[in-house]
């Protein structure tokens, strides 16, 4: 069944200035956030004689380093002071700068975007610092197997087109760039007739239009000759490149040249990709992972730009199964080319695409990106809507034709990054802008139910959260909660995993699990007409799991592969070393995924015991948010969750981690290029009386205007990423500062971190920092809770952990009441002369 729902029309006002600058304005009075995005029609494929240098990406970094009216750090400081969030990205064909802001700061943030894109000064001293920052970013990319294999794929699949060059550039070409080259590129490409703005949210349209004309209209149109891109010749024969690298699992990718996004075959290829590799019921997932156990993960997608595209299948494979997995993928594609697809598969793919498109519109930034991408690629802000509408008419014959035409194995590309020899009839939906308050109910068996009716989009989110995690895992069974929660999404006593996935994905839905140190749960998202299916799927996963032995063994192997893959992530490795030192002799010492030793020993008895202990009504919170009728949900929930025994709420008084008495220093080497330095301080965890102060300190120390960022990354140029974060548990926690750097800078970074932490402990934040941090927190808080699904996630977990579902609603008032002296005292208590752990993760000599 194909649901009769269309994407809502965007219909932005299009403002065209005399200098060629354009703005697309979509007011939404109900939105809590305004998203402002400046799109520059320049990316890495437009670098001409500097192709492969990463000049566009370097310029993106430099635009944060000062304008004619703002100093090198003032851009980030002004954004934070506005309570907003700024970021940017560079791709092959575009560079986008965006700010999500509270409505009252819209004018200030528009001024910042105009200033940095049109009036940057590109200071030469900042240029040399930024070169070092990007060199470190390149090293980080070289440590990421996913990024390495992606670069290898594009460099192999394309021979002439400039997208064969990585966006970040090649180090040898990058090192030849001069300050003059950067300024010339900026003057040529960052002109009003090569840019446009998208604004979505709660603003007064005419007022914003006048401000746009004042800020962006004052710069004259500039002469521009187009960048002529070479035409990629038709691929003759198969290309195959296998490369050894620093990876635990083989990263395998297969690709075929495909048409651009407006080609008549584009919609068919999108659906073929969904049928082959989108979700757990897809052909490749079912055949290669579930039946033949050849891959740990697999997906397919159609990557389309304005002038070309690629059809890509990617898989993570145990090294000894690489060739078999490659052959099996080609067999499945050939089977589709020969026999086509079924009507059921077509309907499922259509619903999946519609659901994904609807979910992209749940935030103002999502709507703005939708409009911007459509305008960038096609000149129509409605293209995404038209595309989804068009694929609903795609026939089985068109799908078969697209697969036969474009997925010829004789003209494909196969690349792999392998471990080194020493390693391993629709109606149109119109949003009503109606959203009600959350209701809390208690079912007959004691289960807590949260309900929120919000029919602005025809989507429903079902969430369950249960207390569990590390603290309830038996000794030697670390990681069992992760395994348990994943198997809850598999077979039940009434239905196979394949049937479950087929039903939920055919309805355009998704069904998955989560697990952490304190809780776990099941999550389902679906289009509103099928909400009962989502609720039934979640209930069955909790109440009648089958725990089949063959599924247990398969998921154990997948979890072991995930543990091995984590060794390819430097920061994760360093955090695990921190856990081991800080939480010795406590369950928190282990990562939630467990260890190879513990996961290997897990048996069905562990799962049955955990189910008996944790899956009870009193230990469960259920949230159903979206386009619902609350009383209908209550009636179904009473019936579906009735089998749960009452039980009791767990983790109300857990055994706390022992206090750290003496400083600890940990140093390890590993086979990567990047170095990581961590300073970890014990805190009380989720129920820390100073939790709000610590949350604000974490944000303030991670912002691009923070003293840590400015001192270590900007002034010293000694690190690529610098910040702070927390590990939060019901029995304890950790506040840690981190920096990713190079081996030769590790000592300098450690010393600089120590100095900045000591200064923070003795002085707290300065008044201006404090005000900026609070405004930034408020902006992030609104942004993070825009979507109904995000509210369901947050409210469900807060209710489970004893804070009350409305905890997040109360936090803004508590943040407003927070005084700078309270923050200073918290910093002194937590960091001044306190025992802590220093972790140094260094490259092997």
C-alpha positions in Angstrom: 0.0 0.0 0.0 1.3 3.4 -1.0 0.3 6.1 1.4 -1.6 9.1 -0.1 0.6 11.8 1.5 2.6 14.4 -0.4 5.3 16.6 0.9 4.0 20.1 1.9 4.6 22.8 -0.6 7.5 25.1 0.4 6.4 28.2 -1.7 9.2 30.5 -0.4 9.2 34.2 -1.5 12.0 34.6 -4.0 13.8 38.0 -3.6 16.1 39.0 -6.5 18.5 41.9 -6.0 20.0 44.0 -8.8 23.5 42.7 -8.1 22.4 39.1 -8.7 22.0 38.0 -5.1 18.9 36.0 -4.4 17.1 35.1 -1.2 14.4 32.5 -0.6 12.2 33.4 2.4 9.8 31.0 4.2 8.3 32.4 7.3 7.0 29.9 9.9 5.5 31.8 12.9 5.3 28.5 15.0 9.0 27.6 14.6 11.1 28.1 17.8 14.3 28.6 15.7 15.2 30.6 12.6 17.6 28.9 10.1 19.7 31.2 8.0 21.9 29.6 5.2 24.1 31.3 2.7 24.9 29.0 -0.2 27.9 29.8 -2.4 27.9 28.0 -5.8 31.6 27.1 -5.4 33.1 23.9 -4.2 36.2 21.7 -4.7 35.3 21.0 -8.4 35.7 24.7 -9.2 39.3 25.2 -8.2 40.7 25.1 -11.7 44.5 25.4 -11.7 44.5 24.6 -8.0 42.3 21.5 -8.4 43.1 19.0 -5.6 44.4 21.7 -3.3 41.3 21.9 -1.1 41.1 25.7 -1.7 37.3 25.9 -1.2 37.6 24.0 2.1 40.5 26.2 3.3 38.5 29.3 2.5 35.5 28.0 4.5 37.8 27.8 7.5 39.2 31.2 6.9 35.9 33.0 6.8 35.6 32.5 10.6 38.8 34.5 11.2 37.8 38.1 10.9 36.0 40.7 8.8 36.3 44.4 8.1 34.2 45.0 11.3 35.0 41.9 13.4 38.3 40.6 14.7 39.5 37.0 14.3 37.5 35.6 17.2 34.5 37.9 17.1 32.5 36.0 14.6 32.2 33.0 16.9 31.8 35.3 20.0 28.9 37.3 18.4 27.1 34.1 17.3 27.4 32.6 20.8 26.3 35.9 22.4 23.2 35.8 20.1 22.3 32.3 21.6 22.9 30.9 18.1 24.9 28.1 16.5 27.1 28.5 13.4 28.7 26.0 11.2 29.7 25.5 7.6 30.5 22.7 5.1 32.2 22.4 1.8 31.2 19.8 -0.9 32.1 19.2 -4.5 29.8 21.9 -5.9 29.0 24.2 -3.0 30.0 25.8 0.3 27.2 26.5 2.8 27.4 28.7 5.9 24.5 28.4 8.3 23.3 29.8 11.6 20.4 28.4 13.7 19.2 31.2 15.9 16.4 32.2 18.3 14.0 34.5 16.4 15.0 37.6 18.4 18.6 37.3 17.1 17.7 36.9 13.5 18.9 40.4 12.4 22.2 40.1 14.3 22.9 36.7 12.7 22.0 37.8 9.2 24.5 40.6 9.7 27.2 38.1 10.7 26.6 35.9 7.7 26.7 38.8 5.3 29.8 40.2 7.0 31.8 37.0 6.9 30.9 35.9 3.4 31.3 39.3 1.7 33.7 41.3 3.9 36.2 38.8 5.2 39.8 40.1 5.6 41.5 36.7 5.5 44.4 37.8 7.8 47.7 36.3 6.7 48.7 35.2 10.3 45.4 33.3 10.6 46.0 31.8 7.2 49.2 30.1 8.4 47.5 28.8 11.6 44.6 27.4 9.5 47.0 25.6 7.3 48.2 23.7 10.3 44.7 23.0 11.5 43.7 21.5 8.1 46.9 19.4 8.0 45.7 17.9 11.3 42.2 17.4 9.8 43.8 15.5 6.8 45.6 13.3 9.3 42.4 12.6 11.1 40.8 11.7 7.7 43.6 9.3 7.0 42.9 7.6 10.3 39.2 7.1 9.3 38.7 3.9 7.2 35.4 5.2 5.9 36.9 8.4 4.6 39.9 6.6 3.1 37.7 4.1 1.1 35.4 6.9 -0.1 38.3 8.9 -1.5 39.6 5.7 -3.1 36.2 5.1 -4.7 35.9 8.6 -6.3 39.5 8.6 -7.4 39.0 5.3 -9.2 35.5 5.7 -10.6 36.3 9.1 -12.1 39.2 9.7 -14.5 38.5 13.2 -15.8 35.8 14.9 -13.7 37.2 17.0 -10.8 35.1 15.2 -8.2 37.8 12.5 -8.3 39.8 14.9 -6.1 39.0 14.9 -2.4 37.2 18.0 -1.1 39.9 18.6 1.6 42.6 18.3 -1.1 45.9 16.4 -1.4 48.6 17.3 1.1 51.3 17.8 -1.5 49.1 20.3 -3.5 47.7 21.9 -0.4 51.2 22.7 0.9 51.8 24.8 -2.2 49.0 27.3 -1.6 49.9 30.9 -0.8 47.9 33.6 0.9 47.6 35.4 -2.4 46.1 32.3 -4.0 43.4 32.2 -1.3 42.6 35.9 -1.6 42.3 35.7 -5.4 39.9 32.7 -5.1 37.8 34.6 -2.6 37.6 37.7 -4.8 36.5 35.6 -7.8 33.9 33.3 -6.3 32.5 35.0 -3.2 30.4 37.6 -5.1 26.7 38.3 -4.7 25.8 36.9 -8.2 27.3 33.5 -7.1 25.4 33.3 -3.8 22.0 33.0 -2.4 20.3 33.0 1.0 17.6 30.7 2.5 15.8 31.8 5.6 13.1 29.6 7.4 11.5 30.3 10.7 9.7 32.9 12.8 10.5 36.2 11.2 8.6 39.1 9.7 9.1 38.7 6.0 9.1 42.3 4.8 11.5 43.4 7.6 13.9 40.6 6.8 13.7 41.4 3.0 14.7 45.0 3.7 17.7 43.9 5.9 18.8 41.4 3.2 18.8 44.2 0.6 20.8 46.5 2.9 23.4 43.9 3.8 23.8 41.9 0.6 22.6 44.4 -2.0 25.4 47.0 -1.3 28.1 44.9 -2.9 28.2 45.2 -6.7 27.8 42.4 -9.1 31.1 41.0 -10.4 32.1 39.7 -13.8 32.4 35.9 -13.7 33.5 33.5 -16.4 32.0 30.0 -15.8 34.2 27.2 -14.7 34.0 24.6 -17.5 34.0 21.1 -16.1 35.4 18.2 -18.2 32.9 15.5 -19.3 33.6 12.2 -17.7 34.1 9.6 -20.5 32.0 6.4 -20.5 33.7 3.8 -18.4 35.1 1.0 -20.5 35.4 -2.2 -18.5 35.6 -2.8 -14.8 38.0 -1.0 -12.5 39.2 -2.7 -9.3 41.5 -1.3 -6.7 42.3 -3.0 -3.3 44.4 -1.0 -0.9 45.9 -2.0 2.5 45.4 0.4 5.3 44.9 0.9 9.0 41.5 -0.7 9.5 40.2 -3.6 11.5 37.4 -4.6 9.0 37.5 -4.6 5.2 35.7 -1.5 3.9 34.2 -2.6 0.5 32.5 -0.3 -2.0 31.1 -1.0 -5.5 29.9 1.8 -7.7 28.4 2.4 -11.2 28.2 5.7 -13.1 24.6 7.1 -12.9 22.8 10.2 -14.3 22.4 13.6 -12.7 19.5 14.4 -10.4 17.0 15.7 -13.0 17.5 12.8 -15.4 14.3 10.8 -16.1 16.0 7.7 -14.6 16.9 9.4 -11.4 13.8 8.5 -9.5 13.9 4.8 -10.6 17.6 4.5 -9.5 16.6 6.0 -6.1 14.0 3.3 -5.6 16.4 0.6 -6.9 18.9 1.7 -4.3 16.3 1.5 -1.6 15.2 -2.0 -2.7 18.7 -3.3 -2.7 20.2 -1.7 0.4 17.9 0.5 2.5 17.0 -1.1 5.8 17.0 -4.5 7.4 14.4 -5.9 4.9 16.4 -4.9 1.8 17.7 -7.6 -0.6 21.4 -7.2 0.2 20.9 -7.0 4.0 18.7 -10.1 4.0 20.8 -12.2 1.7 24.3 -11.2 2.7 24.0 -10.4 6.4 21.0 -12.5 7.6 21.2 -15.6 5.4 24.9 -15.9 4.3 26.6 -14.0 7.2 29.1 -12.4 4.7 28.9 -8.8 6.0 28.5 -6.9 9.2 26.8 -4.0 7.6 25.6 -3.1 4.1 23.7 -0.4 2.3 23.1 1.1 -1.1 22.4 4.6 -2.2 22.2 6.8 -5.3 24.5 9.9 -5.0 23.4 12.5 -7.6 24.8 15.9 -8.3 23.8 18.5 -10.9 25.8 17.0 -13.7 26.5 13.4 -12.8 26.0 10.7 -10.2 27.1 7.4 -8.7 25.1 4.3 -7.6 27.1 3.0 -4.6 26.9 -0.2 -2.5 29.0 -0.1 0.6 29.7 -3.0 3.1 31.8 -3.7 6.2 33.2 -7.2 5.9 35.3 -9.6 7.9 38.7 -9.6 6.0 38.5 -13.3 5.2 35.0 -12.9 3.6 35.9 -10.0 1.3 35.9 -11.8 -2.0 32.8 -13.8 -1.2 30.9 -10.7 -0.2 32.0 -8.9 -3.4 30.7 -11.9 -5.5 27.5 -12.1 -3.6 26.7 -8.4 -4.1 27.3 -8.7 -7.8 25.0 -11.8 -7.9 22.2 -10.0 -6.2 22.5 -7.0 -8.5 22.5 -9.3 -11.5 19.4 -11.1 -10.2 17.6 -7.8 -10.0 18.8 -6.9 -13.5 17.5 -10.1 -14.9 14.2 -10.5 -13.0 13.3 -6.9 -11.9 11.5 -6.1 -8.7 8.1 -6.9 -7.2 5.2 -4.5 -6.7 5.6 -5.1 -2.9 9.2 -4.0 -3.1 8.2 -0.9 -5.2 5.6 0.1 -2.6 7.9 -0.4 0.3 10.7 1.7 -1.4 8.2 4.5 -2.2 6.9 4.6 1.4 10.5 4.6 2.7 11.5 7.5 0.5 8.4 9.5 1.5 9.0 8.8 5.2 12.6 9.9 4.9 11.6 13.1 3.0 9.0 14.0 5.7 11.5 13.4 8.5 13.9 15.9 6.8 11.3 18.6 7.3 10.9 18.3 11.1 13.4 21.2 11.8 13.8 24.7 10.3 17.4 23.8 9.2 16.0 20.7 7.4 13.4 22.7 5.6 16.1 25.3 4.7 18.5 22.7 3.4 15.6 21.1 1.4 14.9 24.5 -0.3 18.6 25.3 -0.8 19.5 22.0 -2.3 16.5 22.1 -4.7 17.3 25.7 -5.8 21.0 24.9 -6.1 20.6 21.8 -8.3 17.5 22.7 -10.4 16.5 26.4 -9.9 13.2 25.3 -8.3 12.6 25.4 -4.6 9.9 22.7 -5.0 12.1 20.1 -6.7 12.3 17.8 -3.7 8.5 17.7 -3.5 8.2 17.2 -7.3 10.8 14.5 -7.2 8.9 12.5 -4.5 5.6 13.1 -6.3 7.2 11.9 -9.5 8.7 8.6 -8.2 5.2 7.5 -7.1 4.4 7.1 -10.7 7.5 5.0 -11.5 6.6 1.6 -12.9 8.1 -1.8 -12.4 9.3 -1.6 -16.0 11.1 1.7 -15.4 12.8 0.2 -12.4 13.9 -2.8 -14.4 15.1 -0.6 -17.2 17.2 1.6 -14.9 18.9 -1.4 -13.3 19.6 -3.1 -16.7 20.9 0.2 -18.1 23.1 1.5 -15.3 24.2 -1.5 -13.1 26.2 -3.5 -15.7 28.9 -5.4 -13.7 31.2 -5.0 -16.7 31.3 -1.3 -16.3 31.5 -1.0 -12.5 34.1 0.1 -10.0 35.2 -2.0 -7.0 37.4 -0.7 -4.3 38.3 -2.0 -0.8 40.4 -0.9 2.1 41.7 -4.0 3.7 43.7 -4.5 6.9 47.5 -4.6 6.6 49.0 -8.1 6.7 49.6 -7.7 10.4 46.0 -6.5 11.1 42.6 -7.8 10.8 -3.3 8.3 -6.0 -2.3 10.7 -3.5 -4.0 13.6 -1.7 -1.9 16.6 -0.7 -1.1 16.9 3.0 -1.4 20.5 4.4 0.2 21.1 7.8 -2.1 22.5 10.4 0.5 23.8 12.9 -1.3 22.1 15.8 0.7 20.8 18.7 -0.5 20.0 22.2 1.1 19.5 25.6 2.5 16.1 26.7 0.2 14.0 28.8 1.4 11.4 31.4 -0.7 8.3 32.0 -0.1 5.1 34.0 -1.4 1.8 32.4 -3.1 -0.8 34.5 0.1 -2.8 35.0 2.1 0.2 36.1 3.8 1.1 32.8 4.3 4.9 32.4 2.9 6.3 29.1 3.7 9.7 27.6 1.5 11.1 24.9 1.8 14.2 22.7 -0.5 15.0 19.8 1.3 17.0 17.1 -0.3 16.9 13.6 2.0 19.4 11.8 3.5 16.5 9.9 1.9 13.0 9.4 4.6 11.2 11.4 4.5 9.2 14.6 7.4 8.3 16.9 7.2 5.4 19.4 9.8 5.2 22.1 10.5 2.9 25.0 13.2 3.4 27.6 14.1 0.9 30.3 16.6 1.1 33.1 19.6 -1.2 32.5 23.0 -1.0 31.0 26.4 -1.6 32.7 25.1 -1.6 36.3 22.8 -4.6 35.8 25.2 -6.7 33.7 26.7 -9.7 35.5 30.4 -9.8 36.1 32.2 -10.9 33.0 29.2 -10.1 30.8 30.0 -6.5 29.7 28.1 -5.6 26.5 25.2 -8.0 27.1 22.7 -5.0 27.2 23.9 -3.9 23.8 23.5 -7.4 22.4 20.2 -7.9 24.2 18.7 -4.7 22.9 19.8 -5.4 19.3 18.2 -8.9 19.4 14.9 -7.4 20.7 14.5 -6.0 17.1 14.9 -9.5 15.6 12.6 -12.6 15.7 9.7 -12.9 18.1 7.8 -16.0 18.9 5.2 -15.0 16.3 7.1 -13.5 13.5 10.6 -13.7 11.9 12.9 -10.7 11.8 12.6 -10.7 8.0 8.8 -10.5 8.3 9.0 -7.7 10.9 11.4 -5.6 8.8 9.3 -6.2 5.7 6.1 -5.0 7.4 7.6 -1.9 9.0 9.7 -0.8 6.1 6.9 -1.4 3.6 5.0 1.1 5.6 7.8 3.6 5.3 8.9 3.1 8.9 12.0 2.2 10.8 12.6 0.0 13.9 15.8 -0.1 15.9 17.2 -0.3 19.4 19.5 1.8 21.5 21.6 1.0 24.6 23.8 3.0 26.9 25.4 2.9 30.3 22.1 3.5 32.2 19.3 2.5 29.9 18.2 0.7 26.7 15.1 0.7 24.6 13.3 0.2 21.3 12.4 3.0 18.8 10.0 3.1 15.9 9.2 5.9 13.5 6.5 5.7 10.9 3.9 7.6 8.9 0.8 8.4 10.8 -1.6 6.0 9.1 0.4 3.0 10.3 1.0 4.1 13.9 -0.6 0.9 15.3 1.9 -1.2 13.4 4.8 0.7 15.0 3.3 0.3 18.5 2.6 -3.4 17.9 6.2 -3.9 16.6 7.8 -2.3 19.7 5.4 -4.2 22.1 6.2 -7.5 20.5 9.9 -6.9 20.6 9.7 -6.4 24.4 7.1 -9.0 25.3 7.7 -12.0 23.1 11.3 -12.0 21.9 12.5 -15.4 20.6 16.2 -15.2 21.4 17.0 -17.7 18.7 20.5 -19.3 19.1 21.5 -18.7 15.5 20.5 -15.0 15.8 22.5 -14.8 19.0 25.6 -16.1 17.3 25.2 -13.8 14.3 24.7 -10.7 16.5 27.6 -11.6 18.7 29.8 -11.6 15.6 28.4 -8.2 14.5 29.2 -6.8 18.0 32.7 -8.2 18.0 33.2 -6.6 14.6 32.0 -3.3 16.1 34.5 -3.6 18.9 37.3 -4.2 16.4 36.1 -1.2 14.3 36.2 1.1 17.4 40.0 0.7 17.4 40.0 2.8 14.2 38.6 5.8 16.1 41.3 7.5 18.1 39.1 9.6 20.4 37.0 6.5 21.2 40.2 4.5 22.1 41.4 7.3 24.4 38.0 7.5 26.1 38.1 3.8 26.7 41.5 4.1 28.3 40.1 6.9 30.5 37.2 4.7 31.6 39.5 1.9 32.5 41.6 4.1 34.7 38.9 6.2 36.3 36.4 3.5 37.0 38.6 0.6 37.9 36.8 -2.3 39.7 33.4 -0.8 38.6 31.1 -1.7 35.7 31.6 1.7 34.1 35.2 0.7 33.3 33.9 -1.1 30.3 32.5 0.5 27.1 28.8 -0.2 26.6 29.7 -2.4 23.6 31.7 -4.7 25.9 35.1 -6.3 25.2 36.0 -9.1 22.9 36.6 -11.4 26.0 33.2 -10.6 27.5 31.1 -10.7 24.3 32.6 -14.0 23.3 31.2 -15.7 26.4 27.7 -14.4 26.2 25.0 -17.1 26.0 21.2 -17.3 25.6 20.9 -17.6 29.4 22.3 -14.1 29.8 19.6 -12.7 27.6 16.8 -14.6 29.4 18.0 -13.4 32.7 18.3 -9.8 31.6 14.8 -10.0 30.1 13.4 -11.2 33.4 15.2 -8.5 35.4 14.7 -5.5 33.2 11.6 -5.9 31.0 8.8 -5.1 33.5 6.1 -2.5 33.4 7.5 -0.5 36.4 10.9 -0.3 34.7 9.5 0.9 31.3 8.5 4.3 30.0 6.6 4.4 26.7 6.3 7.6 24.6 4.0 8.0 21.6 4.4 11.4 20.0 3.1 12.8 16.7 -0.1 12.8 14.6 -2.1 10.6 17.0 -5.4 10.4 18.8 -4.3 10.0 22.5 -7.3 7.8 23.6 -6.8 5.4 20.7 -3.1 5.0 21.7 -4.0 4.4 25.4 -6.5 1.7 24.4 -3.9 -0.1 22.1 -1.1 0.3 24.7 -3.2 -1.3 27.4 -3.7 -4.3 25.2 -0.3 -4.7 23.7 1.8 -4.1 26.9 -0.5 -6.0 29.3 1.8 -9.1 29.3 4.6 -7.2 31.1 4.8 -8.1 34.8 4.7 -5.2 37.2 8.3 -5.5 38.5 10.2 -2.6 40.0 12.1 0.4 38.7 15.8 -0.4 38.7 18.9 1.7 39.4 17.2 3.9 42.0 20.1 3.5 44.4 23.1 2.0 42.5 26.5 1.2 43.9 28.6 4.2 43.2 32.1 4.2 41.6 34.9 4.6 44.1 36.4 8.0 44.5 39.7 8.7 42.7 42.3 9.3 45.4 45.5 9.9 43.4 46.3 11.2 39.9 46.7 8.6 37.2 48.7 8.8 34.0 48.1 6.5 31.0 50.1 6.4 27.8 49.6 4.1 24.9 50.7 3.8 21.3 48.7 2.7 18.3 49.1 2.4 14.5 47.6 5.7 13.5 48.9 9.2 12.6 46.8 11.2 15.1 47.6 11.8 18.8 44.9 12.4 21.4 45.3 14.0 24.9 42.6 13.7 27.5 42.2 15.1 31.0 39.4 13.4 32.9 37.9 14.5 36.3 35.4 12.4 38.3 32.0 13.9 38.8 28.8 12.6 40.5 27.1 11.9 37.2 23.5 12.3 36.2 22.3 13.3 39.6 25.1 15.7 40.4 23.7 18.8 42.1 25.9 20.9 39.9 24.9 19.1 36.7 23.5 22.3 35.0 26.8 24.2 35.8 28.8 21.3 34.4 26.7 21.2 31.3 27.2 24.9 30.7 31.0 24.5 31.3 31.2 21.7 28.8 29.4 23.8 26.2 31.5 26.8 27.0 34.8 24.9 26.7 33.8 23.3 23.3 32.5 26.4 21.5 34.6 27.9 18.6 34.9 31.1 20.7 36.1 29.2 23.9 39.4 30.1 25.4 40.5 26.4 24.9 39.7 26.6 21.2 41.3 30.0 20.8 44.5 29.3 22.7 45.3 25.7 21.6 43.8 25.6 18.1 43.9 29.3 17.0 46.9 30.8 18.8 49.2 27.8 19.0 47.9 26.0 15.9 48.6 22.8 17.9 45.4 20.8 17.5 42.6 20.2 15.1 39.8 19.6 17.5 39.6 20.8 21.1 36.8 20.7 23.6 35.1 19.1 26.6 32.4 16.5 27.2 31.0 14.3 29.9 30.4 10.6 30.7 27.1 10.5 32.7 25.9 7.6 34.7 23.5 7.1 37.6 26.5 5.8 39.7 29.1 8.4 38.7 30.6 10.2 35.8 33.5 12.1 34.3 34.1 15.5 32.9 36.9 15.4 30.3 38.8 17.8 28.2 40.3 16.6 24.9 42.5 17.6 22.0 43.4 15.8 18.8 46.8 16.7 17.6 50.0 15.3 16.1 52.8 13.3 17.8 55.2 16.2 17.7 52.7 18.6 19.3 51.4 16.2 22.0 53.6 17.6 24.8 52.8 21.2 23.9 49.0 20.4 23.8 49.2 18.6 27.2 50.9 21.6 28.8 48.4 24.1 27.2 45.4 22.0 28.3 46.7 21.9 31.9 47.2 25.6 32.0 43.7 26.4 30.6 42.1 23.9 33.0 43.9 25.4 36.0 42.8 28.9 34.9 39.2 27.7 34.5 39.4 26.1 38.0 40.7 29.3 39.6 38.7 31.9 37.7 35.7 30.2 36.1 34.3 32.0 33.1 34.6 35.8 32.5 31.4 37.7 32.4 31.3 38.0 28.6 32.1 34.3 28.3 29.3 33.4 30.8 26.7 35.5 28.9 27.7 34.1 25.6 27.7 30.6 26.9 24.2 30.9 28.4 22.8 32.4 25.2 24.4 29.7 23.2 23.0 27.0 25.5 19.5 28.4 25.0 19.8 28.4 21.3 21.1 24.8 21.2 18.4 23.7 23.6 15.6 25.0 21.3 17.3 23.6 18.2 17.8 20.1 19.7 14.2 19.8 20.7 12.6 21.1 17.5 11.3 17.7 16.2 8.6 15.6 17.8 10.9 12.6 17.7 13.6 14.4 19.6 11.1 15.5 22.2 9.9 11.9 22.5 13.5 10.7 23.0 14.3 13.3 25.7 11.0 13.2 27.6 11.0 9.4 27.7 14.5 9.2 29.1 14.1 12.0 31.6 10.9 10.4 33.0 12.7 7.0 33.3 15.7 8.4 35.2 13.4 10.1 37.7 13.7 13.7 36.6 10.2 13.9 35.2 9.3 14.1 31.5 9.2 17.9 31.7 12.8 18.2 33.0 13.9 19.7 29.6 11.1 22.2 29.7 12.2 23.5 33.2 15.9 23.7 32.3 15.7 27.1 30.5 14.3 28.8 33.6 17.0 27.2 35.7 19.7 28.3 33.3 18.4 31.8 33.4 18.6 31.8 37.2 22.2 30.4 37.2 24.7 33.0 38.5 28.3 33.4 37.4 29.5 32.9 41.0 27.8 29.5 41.1 29.6 28.5 38.0 33.0 29.7 39.3 32.4 27.7 42.6 31.5 24.6 40.6 34.7 24.9 38.5 36.8 25.3 41.6 35.2 22.3 43.3 35.5 20.0 40.3 38.9 20.9 38.8 41.2 22.8 41.3 43.8 20.4 42.6 41.5 17.5 42.2 42.8 14.0 41.4 42.4 13.3 37.7 43.4 11.0 34.8 45.7 12.1 32.0 45.5 9.9 28.8 48.0 10.2 26.0 47.3 8.1 22.9 50.3 8.4 20.6 51.3 7.1 17.1 53.7 4.2 17.0 57.3 5.3 16.3 
